Amino acid sequence: MSVSPPLPSLRHPPIAFAHRGARAHAPENTIEAFQLALRLGATGLESDVWMTSDGVCVLDHDGVVGSVVRRRSIASVRRDQLPRHVPTLEDLYAECGNDFELSLDVKDPAAAANVVDVARAAGGDAVARLWLCHHDWEQVAQWRPLADDVRLVDSTRLRRIKEGPERRAAALADAGIDAVNLHHSDWTGGLTTLFHRFERFAFGWDAQFPRVLDALLRMGIDGVYSDHVDVMMERVKGS
């Protein structure tokens, strides 16, 4: 039985984003995890970014710190009150350089401008390799004036696109939003082709297993997110 050839992607090879760093191999969202991910070959890093009460961008998933008895939101504390393992965005660039794509889920929309400023200060192509993600594409569109070359991402699920994928793709193109990021189970070859027709990148997250990665790569995906950097790189390099 013949096997149809893989669909073309807009980026080849696709970006290999290490989800929260090399999360399967080191404590997530730590400098150790980010450095290990890059050593394992990841071409992109992923994290969530929050802003402290004194305006510092930090990388953490839940956005809360403290004991079970007394949990506090990151937005309510100063940088110097956070645990030492929580890195700032400046720490990431200082320790890992800027030779990678960086996908940040912007949990506090007010942090977007600060994130771009930190990337700009990091120098090189840091701003052009920065992908700002959020679940509300209209919010994402408001970040376009921050920098012409920053990348913007609509992170959503297919069931939430009530107007239909084609209208969403057209809206993203009109708004200058570069990519759509969907759970791997939402993607089909037809859907990647649709977004590519509007010259929007197609990203797939939660790609943890070889069969999932292989399926996404055959669909022409432009970026994958995985906790298992070693598995991800094996499949991406073999695609």
Secondary structure, DSSP 8 states (H G I E B T S, - for coil): ---------SSSS-EEEEETTTTTTS-TTSHHHHHHHHHTT-SEEEEEEEE-TTS-EEE-SSSEEE-SSSEEEGGGS-GGGS-TTS-BHHHHHHHH-S-SEEEEEESSGGGHHHHHHHHHHH-TTTTTTEEEEES-HHHHHTTGGG-SS-EEEEE--GGG-TT-HHHHHHHHHHHT--EEEEEGGG--HHHHHHHHHTT-EEEEE---SHHHHHHHHHTT-SEEEES-HHHHHHHHHT-
